Amino acid sequence: MRRYIILLVLAISVCAVSCRKEPLDKVNPNNRVKACKTYLQQFLTVWEGMDQGYVFWDKDSIDWDARYDKYRPVFEAFDARPANNPVTQREYAEAWNGLFEGLLDHHLVGRFYSAKGKFEARVSPGRNTYEHSTTSTRERDIQLGILQRKAIPGTFVGCEPFTYGKYDFPGSWFCLLKGANEGELIAYFRFTSFYMSRMPQLYATYSNLPNERTAQAAAKKFYGPQYHRGAITGAGYVNNDSVVGIIIDLRGNVGGSVADLEPLIGSLSQSPTLIGYTRVKEGFGRLDYSAWSKSIVDCPDLHMNKPKPVVVLADVSSVSCAELSTMLIKNLPYGKFIGERTYGAIGGLYSGESTNVFHDLFYDGCFGDYSYFEDGPNIYSDVFSFYVYTSTFHMVDKDFNDIEGFGVKPDIEVLYSARLLESGVDNQLERALVYLRTCR
């Protein structure tokens, strides 16, 4: 009997959240952008796009219909304003931020253009609900200085992140540290982002790289010509019998391409590894979800031959793909996450670089004019353009715990300490070394 009651309640819930004051046509919002010639038309198109494509409606706490009731009159009033009392950029931004305020998706970014006012508004509603310290570039440099002093002489190598053209080059560092006993080693790797897999193409495209300014030459020489396939295993250290443990430092890692997961993080396993489960929208209704599917990272040909303890260091500035990597290492039978809770932006994203048809995929995720998102409003004259960049996948961990807006919890919590860092002590790194030297 209880089973049927649950089904009835679910059916009632679906009906309740699917109704709206005045149904709009189920038209791809990508194709409606250039038809937005008023504030109200822009609002209706964006509201409907979110209503149909947002992937967290069953988890989000805000009342989206109430937001419609509150903000439709605001945008209508914008259109009715006389010429001697124009809408200001501040009013426009406040309206869009009010509409999106409190939404769960921590990847969500919106960009909106007023053709009448010739200004734009941006929204990024993701907020952490817990107080945390972050890792700035200065703090990273202090941490790396401490690391270099602890490294076995002659083993520290690395390169700073930089941007060239439209591409971001990740920073990466490696060194060997002393283990508990004579002759035992701990291999340390740090990455500022996950774009290592595309590095060979970028080096081929830009013939003047590597160069001295970025120290890419030293890193490329160390990792070898195929280092994108094995920046960890290809370096030849994790399979060295003297190496008794590995540290993967993802503090401050801003994420990047999931193509890096297999050659970098998957290479620490001996078989495919489950990260968690994902689902997508499969229809126009807010609760039209697919079934949960396993998210598994394969084990590449270049991988760690036998299990060894692996510690991942992460913090509140570890985002997106860095959080996926943290989840993967936590799921290894010999993996451990030490540090602070991560940022909580785990929803998967489609890339916008080669396509602008996201919403053709069952109205799932990002929508609007991607060229406006990339190039800005100067190419428009009378169009109220927009772009909303939002998660296309809802992801949970292997135990079906939600990560979005919360973050990945550490196995061993070690809070960042500015006082200790300024005194020359990286307490999170120290705890990782203690763990690997004692495995407790």
C-alpha positions in Angstrom: 0.0 0.0 0.0 2.8 2.4 0.9 4.3 2.0 -2.6 1.1 3.2 -4.3 0.9 6.2 -1.9 4.4 7.3 -2.9 3.6 7.0 -6.6 0.4 9.1 -6.1 2.3 11.8 -4.3 4.9 11.8 -7.0 2.3 12.1 -9.7 0.6 15.0 -7.9 4.0 16.8 -7.5 4.8 16.5 -11.2 1.4 18.1 -12.1 1.9 20.8 -9.5 5.3 22.0 -10.8 4.5 21.6 -14.4 1.7 24.2 -14.5 2.3 27.8 -15.3 0.1 30.9 -15.7 0.2 31.0 -19.6 1.9 28.2 -21.5 4.6 29.3 -23.9 5.5 27.5 -27.1 8.0 24.7 -26.8 10.5 26.4 -29.1 14.2 26.1 -28.9 15.3 29.3 -27.1 18.5 29.3 -29.2 16.2 30.1 -32.2 14.3 32.8 -30.3 17.2 35.0 -29.3 17.0 37.3 -32.2 13.3 37.6 -31.9 13.7 39.2 -28.4 13.1 42.9 -29.1 11.8 43.9 -25.7 12.6 43.4 -22.1 9.5 41.2 -21.6 10.3 39.0 -24.6 13.8 38.4 -23.2 12.5 37.6 -19.8 9.9 35.1 -21.1 12.4 33.3 -23.3 15.0 33.0 -20.5 12.4 31.9 -17.9 11.0 29.3 -20.2 14.5 28.0 -21.1 15.3 27.6 -17.4 11.9 26.0 -16.7 12.5 23.4 -19.4 16.3 22.8 -19.2 17.5 23.4 -15.7 18.6 20.0 -14.2 18.2 20.6 -10.5 14.5 21.4 -10.1 13.8 18.5 -7.7 16.7 19.6 -5.5 16.4 23.4 -5.7 14.5 25.2 -2.9 13.3 28.3 -4.8 9.8 28.7 -6.2 10.3 29.3 -9.9 6.7 30.1 -10.5 6.8 32.7 -7.8 9.8 34.2 -9.4 7.7 34.4 -12.6 4.9 36.2 -10.8 7.4 38.6 -9.1 9.6 39.5 -12.1 7.4 39.5 -15.1 5.8 42.8 -14.0 9.3 44.2 -13.5 10.3 43.5 -17.1 6.9 44.7 -18.3 7.5 47.9 -16.4 10.9 48.3 -18.0 9.2 48.3 -21.5 6.7 50.9 -20.3 9.2 53.3 -19.0 9.2 56.7 -20.8 12.3 58.0 -22.6 12.9 60.6 -19.9 13.1 57.9 -17.2 15.2 55.1 -18.8 16.0 51.8 -17.2 19.4 51.9 -15.6 22.1 49.2 -15.8 21.8 48.8 -12.0 18.0 48.1 -12.2 18.5 45.7 -15.0 21.2 43.8 -13.2 19.2 43.7 -10.0 16.2 42.2 -11.8 18.2 39.4 -13.4 20.1 38.7 -10.2 16.8 38.6 -8.3 15.4 36.1 -10.7 18.3 33.8 -10.4 19.2 34.4 -6.7 19.6 31.2 -4.7 19.6 28.7 -7.5 21.6 25.6 -6.6 23.7 25.2 -9.8 27.3 26.5 -8.9 28.3 26.4 -12.6 25.5 28.7 -13.6 26.5 31.9 -15.4 24.0 34.2 -17.2 24.8 37.1 -19.5 22.0 39.5 -20.7 22.1 42.5 -23.0 19.7 45.4 -23.1 19.4 46.6 -26.7 17.6 49.7 -25.5 20.1 50.7 -22.8 23.2 49.4 -24.6 24.4 47.7 -21.4 24.5 44.2 -20.0 23.9 42.3 -16.8 25.6 39.1 -15.5 24.5 36.6 -12.9 26.4 33.9 -11.1 24.2 32.8 -8.2 26.3 29.9 -6.9 27.4 30.7 -3.3 29.1 28.5 -0.6 27.0 28.3 2.5 30.0 27.5 4.7 32.9 29.7 5.7 36.2 28.6 4.2 39.6 29.9 3.3 40.6 29.9 -0.3 43.9 29.4 -2.1 45.1 32.5 -3.8 48.0 32.7 -6.2 50.2 34.2 -3.5 49.3 31.3 -1.1 50.0 28.8 -3.8 53.4 30.3 -4.3 54.1 30.1 -0.6 53.0 26.5 -0.6 55.3 25.7 -3.6 58.2 27.4 -1.9 57.7 25.2 1.2 57.4 22.2 -1.1 60.6 23.0 -2.9 62.5 23.2 0.4 61.2 19.8 1.4 61.8 18.2 -2.0 64.7 15.8 -2.5 67.4 18.0 -4.3 67.2 17.9 -8.0 63.7 16.5 -8.3 61.6 19.7 -8.1 60.3 20.8 -11.6 57.3 22.9 -12.6 55.8 25.5 -14.8 53.4 28.4 -14.1 50.0 28.6 -15.7 49.5 31.2 -18.4 47.2 32.2 -21.3 48.3 32.4 -24.9 45.8 33.3 -27.6 42.5 31.9 -26.4 44.0 28.9 -24.6 44.8 28.4 -21.0 48.0 26.5 -20.2 47.9 24.7 -16.9 50.5 25.0 -14.3 52.0 21.7 -13.1 54.7 20.8 -10.6 56.4 17.5 -9.6 58.9 16.5 -6.9 60.0 13.6 -4.8 59.7 13.7 -1.0 61.2 11.5 1.7 59.2 8.5 2.9 59.2 7.1 6.4 62.2 4.8 6.0 65.5 5.1 4.2 65.2 4.8 0.5 61.4 5.2 0.5 60.0 8.0 -1.7 56.7 9.9 -2.0 55.8 11.3 -5.5 54.0 14.7 -5.5 52.1 16.2 -8.4 50.2 19.5 -8.6 48.0 20.8 -11.4 46.2 24.2 -11.5 43.7 23.0 -14.1 42.8 20.0 -16.3 43.9 20.8 -19.8 46.9 18.6 -20.0 45.4 16.3 -22.7 45.4 19.1 -25.3 48.9 20.3 -24.7 50.6 18.5 -27.7 48.2 20.2 -30.0 48.9 23.6 -28.5 52.6 23.0 -28.7 52.3 22.1 -32.4 50.1 25.2 -33.0 52.4 27.7 -31.3 55.9 27.0 -32.5 57.4 29.5 -30.1 56.4 27.5 -27.1 57.8 26.3 -24.7 59.7 29.4 -23.6 61.8 30.5 -20.7 59.2 32.8 -19.3 56.8 30.0 -18.5 59.3 27.3 -17.8 57.4 24.9 -20.0 60.6 23.7 -21.5 61.7 22.1 -18.2 58.3 20.5 -17.6 58.1 19.1 -21.2 61.6 17.7 -20.9 60.8 16.1 -17.6 57.5 14.5 -18.7 58.6 13.6 -22.2 56.9 14.2 -25.6 53.8 12.1 -24.6 53.4 13.6 -21.2 49.7 14.3 -21.9 49.2 10.5 -21.8 51.1 10.0 -18.6 51.9 13.2 -16.7 51.7 10.8 -13.7 52.5 7.3 -14.9 54.5 8.3 -17.9 56.9 10.2 -15.7 58.1 6.7 -14.5 57.8 7.3 -10.8 54.5 5.9 -9.5 55.7 2.4 -10.7 59.1 2.8 -9.1 59.3 0.3 -6.2 60.9 3.0 -4.1 57.8 5.2 -4.3 55.5 4.1 -1.5 52.8 6.8 -1.9 51.5 9.5 -4.2 50.1 13.0 -3.5 47.9 14.7 -6.0 47.5 18.4 -5.0 44.4 20.0 -6.5 44.1 22.9 -4.2 43.1 26.0 -6.2 42.5 23.8 -9.3 39.7 25.5 -11.3 38.7 22.4 -13.3 38.8 22.0 -17.1 38.4 19.1 -19.5 37.2 15.7 -18.4 39.5 14.3 -21.1 42.2 14.6 -18.5 40.5 12.3 -16.0 41.6 9.0 -17.6 45.3 9.7 -18.4 45.9 11.7 -15.2 43.7 10.4 -12.4 42.4 7.1 -13.9 46.1 6.1 -14.3 46.3 5.7 -10.5 44.0 2.7 -10.7 44.4 -0.8 -12.0 40.8 -1.1 -13.4 37.9 1.2 -14.3 36.7 3.3 -11.4 33.3 4.5 -10.5 33.0 8.2 -9.6 29.3 8.4 -9.0 26.0 8.5 -10.9 24.6 11.1 -13.4 21.2 11.9 -15.0 19.9 14.4 -17.5 16.6 16.0 -18.5 14.7 14.0 -21.0 11.7 16.2 -21.7 10.2 19.7 -21.2 8.7 19.0 -17.7 10.8 20.1 -14.7 10.9 16.5 -13.4 11.4 14.7 -16.7 14.7 13.0 -15.8 16.5 10.0 -17.2 17.4 7.1 -15.1 20.7 7.3 -13.1 23.7 6.1 -15.0 27.1 5.1 -13.7 29.9 7.5 -14.3 33.1 5.4 -14.7 36.6 6.5 -15.6 38.6 3.9 -17.6 42.0 2.7 -16.7 44.5 3.8 -19.5 47.3 1.6 -20.8 49.8 3.7 -18.9 48.7 3.1 -15.3 50.0 2.3 -11.8 50.8 -1.4 -11.9 50.0 -2.2 -8.2 48.0 -0.5 -5.5 49.7 2.2 -3.5 48.3 4.8 -1.1 47.2 8.0 -2.9 46.3 11.2 -1.1 44.4 14.0 -2.9 44.7 17.5 -1.4 41.8 19.8 -2.2 40.0 22.9 -0.8 37.1 25.2 -1.5 38.9 26.5 -4.6 38.9 23.0 -6.1 36.2 23.2 -8.7 34.4 21.0 -11.2 36.8 18.5 -12.8 39.0 18.9 -9.7 36.1 17.7 -7.6 35.5 14.8 -10.0 39.1 13.8 -9.5 38.8 14.1 -5.8 35.7 11.8 -5.8 37.6 9.3 -8.0 40.6 9.1 -5.7 38.3 8.8 -2.6 36.7 5.8 -4.3 40.0 4.0 -4.8 40.5 1.3 -2.1 43.8 3.0 -1.2 42.7 6.6 -1.8 42.3 9.3 0.8 41.0 13.0 0.6 42.8 15.3 3.0 42.0 19.0 3.3 38.8 21.0 3.1 35.4 20.6 1.6 35.5 21.5 -2.2 33.5 24.2 -3.9 30.4 22.2 -5.0 30.2 22.8 -8.8 30.0 19.2 -10.0 27.2 19.3 -12.6 28.5 18.2 -16.0 28.7 20.7 -18.9 28.7 20.4 -22.7 31.4 22.4 -24.4 30.2 25.5 -26.3 33.3 25.8 -28.5 32.0 23.8 -31.5 28.2 23.8 -31.3 25.3 26.0 -30.4 22.5 23.4 -30.2 22.5 22.4 -26.6 18.8 22.7 -26.2 18.1 20.5 -29.2 19.2 17.7 -26.7 15.8 17.5 -24.9 16.1 21.1 -23.8 18.9 20.1 -21.5 21.3 22.7 -20.1 23.0 25.7 -21.7 20.9 27.9 -24.0 21.0 31.2 -25.8 23.4 32.8 -28.2 26.9 31.5 -27.6 28.5 34.0 -29.9 27.2 36.7 -27.6 28.7 34.9 -24.6 32.1 34.8 -26.4 32.1 38.1 -28.3 30.0 40.5 -26.2 27.1 42.8 -27.1 28.9 45.1 -29.6 27.7 43.1 -32.6 24.0 43.7 -31.7 21.9 46.8 -32.3 18.2 45.9 -31.6 18.4 42.4 -30.1 18.0 41.7 -26.4 20.5 38.9 -26.6 21.4 36.5 -23.8 23.3 33.3 -22.9 22.7 31.0 -19.9 25.5 28.6 -19.1 24.1 25.9 -16.8 24.8 22.3 -15.9 23.6 19.6 -18.3 24.1 16.7 -15.9 23.0 16.2 -12.3 25.7 14.2 -10.5 25.9 12.4 -7.2 28.6 10.4 -5.5 28.8 6.6 -5.3 26.4 6.7 -2.2 24.0 9.0 -4.0 24.9 12.0 -1.9 24.5 15.3 -3.6 27.6 17.4 -4.2 26.2 20.4 -6.0 26.3 23.5 -3.8 27.8 21.5 -0.9 31.1 20.1 -2.1 33.1 16.9 -1.5 33.8 16.2 2.1 37.3 15.2 3.1 38.1 11.9 4.7 40.5 13.8 7.0 39.7 17.4 7.5 42.6 19.8 7.8 41.6 23.4 7.7 43.7 26.0 5.9 45.8 28.1 8.3 47.1 31.5 7.1 49.1 31.8 10.3 50.9 28.5 9.8 51.5 29.1 6.2 53.0 32.5 6.8 55.3 30.9 9.4 56.5 28.4 6.7 54.2 25.4 7.6 51.8 23.9 5.1 49.7 22.0 7.6 47.6 20.2 4.9 50.7 18.9 3.1 52.2 17.9 6.4 49.1 15.8 7.3 49.3 14.1 3.9 52.9 13.2 4.5 52.1 11.9 8.0 49.3 9.7 6.5 51.5 8.3 3.7 54.4 7.6 6.1 52.2 5.9 8.6 49.0 5.0 6.6 46.7 6.2 9.3 
